[in-house]
Amino acid sequence: MNDGSPFSSPLLDQVGGFVDGAWILAEVRPCFVVTDPANGEVLAYVPELGAAEARAAVEAARAALSRVGSLAERRGWLTRIAELLTEHADELAMIITRENGKPLGEARGEVLYAAGFYAHAATSAEHLVPRVLDERPRGLTWTVHHRPAGVVGLITPWNFPLAMLAKKLSAALAAGCAAVVKPAEVTPLTCVAFFRLLERVGLPRGLVNLVAGDAQAIGEVLCSHPAVRVLSFTGSTAVGRKLAAQAAPHLKRLSLELGGNAPCLVFEDADLDATVEALVANKLRAAGQTCVCTNRVLAHASIADALATKLASRVAALVVGPGTEPNVDVGPLIDGRGWDKVHDHVEDAVERGASVVGGALADRPTETDGWFFRPMVLSGVPLDARCMQAETFGPLLPIATFTTEDEAMAIANDVDAGLAAYVFTADGARAERVARGLRFGHVGLGTATGPTPEAPFGGMGASGYGREGGLEGLMEYVEIQTVPSS
Ligand code: ADP
C-alpha cells in the first residue's frame, strides 16, 4: 500500500477485501481511492469489489457456521479482540484520523470505545446459556435455546469506522453468527487494519469477511441472498429505507440505526456553564458528524441570549485543524458534499432571519485545503429552517426558543427522526416528565454523552429499529428456539 504513498502503517501492509480467509488484493482489478479529508492526500487504492465477491463472502460465511466455536470459545475470541484493539490503539487511531479526519485523541477514544463493545459482549454472552422453564400443570419443562441467527450482513458508515462495526460484530460473534462486513468507501482502511488484527485471533476460516467497493451491488446481495438472515445497517435514512425495501421480499431481520435530529432542551433553571461544556463536547465530536450530535438547541426564551453568548465564546476558543496535530479540537468534515450542506444550512437560516452570533461563513475550500469548517452559533433560528428540519451533520449550533415545557416537547418531537435527545434543567421531576414525553430512543438528562456497550441504543420513528449494545443488542443476532421435554 505504501508505494509512493505518504501514509504507511504496519496494519496496512495488505489493502483489500478479505473473503474465506484470504486477501483479495489490487493486482488486476479497478480500485477506488481513499483520501485524507484534511489535505486531499491519497492514502490508498483499494480494490473495488462487487456482487461476485459479496456472494463468495456469504458462501464462505455460510460454510463457516459449522465451525463456529462453543460459547466459551467465542467469549475467548471477543476478549482477545478487545485486547488487540487496546494494544494497537495508537496505530488504529492514526488510520482513523487520516481517513476520517477526527482528532487523534478522539480517534484513540473510538478505538477504546470499540474495544469496550467486544469486552462487554464477552461478558454478556453468558445470557445465551439455555433457560429452562417449568410448565407446572403438565409437569413439563421447556428449554429456551439462543441459536445463532446465521450469516449476517453488516454495513457501516464512515463517522466511526471502527466503533460502528464493533457494536454489530461483537454481538454477532457472541451469538455465534458468521459475518460479511461492508465498510464505507471513504473509510475502509480502519476496517482493513482491524481485519489484519482479526487474523491473529484464530477465528475459523470464513467466519468474518470484508467486502468493500460497489455499495449498491454488495447491498443487493446482502439483502437478497437466502443465507443472510440478519442485515444490520448504520447510515442515512434514505439508504436504510432502500435496504428495508430490498430485503422485505426475503423476510430478513433488519437492524437499522439511521439519521437523528437530536434536540437539546435547555430550561431556564439549567446551569448554563455546565450545559455549554456538555453541548460543545457532544456537538463537536467528529466535527458534528455523528447521529447523536445535537442538531437543534431549543432554549427557554429567558436564557437563550445568555446561552448563545456563552456558546459563541466557547466555540471561538476551539482549535480547528488537521486531526494529526496536537491540541486540535475540531478536524475537517469528511468531504465537499458535507461542507456544502453545513454552508447551505447556515445561509438558509440567515435568509430566514437567524443571526450569526459565533463564527462566520468562509469561502469554499478546495480538497487540498481540507474540508475545514469553523464551528458556528446561530440564534433566533426559525423552526422551518433547514437546519431545524434535517440533520446538518456539521459544526453548526442553531438556537431556537420556547416558552413552556409543553411547547419545548412539541418542538422536539415535531420531526420524523427519534434517536437522541438531551434535557438540561435543575428540576429532576421536570427532567423525568420531559424524558417520558420525548419520542427518542436515547435521552440524556443533564448529560449529553452517547451510547455505551452496556446499554441498548437505537431509534424510534425514522431513526430506525433494532438496538445495539446491552442484552437487546445481542438478541438481534439470536434465534429463539423452544424445546419441550417431559
Ligand atoms: P452517508 O450519506 O452518511 O455516507 P450512507 O447511508 O450513504 O451515509 O452510507 C452508509 C453506508 O451505507 C456506507 O457503507 C455506504 O457505502 C452504504 N451504502 C450506500 N448506499 C448503499 C446501497 N444502495 N446499498 C447498500 N449500502 C449502501
Boltz pocket constraint, residues with backbone or C-beta under 6 A from the ligand:
constraints:
  - pocket:
      binder: B
      contacts: [[A, 155], [A, 156], [A, 157], [A, 158], [A, 182], [A, 183], [A, 184], [A, 185], [A, 213], [A, 215], [A, 216], [A, 217], [A, 218], [A, 219], [A, 220], [A, 234], [A, 235], [A, 236], [A, 237], [A, 239], [A, 240], [A, 242], [A, 243]]
      max_distance: 6.0
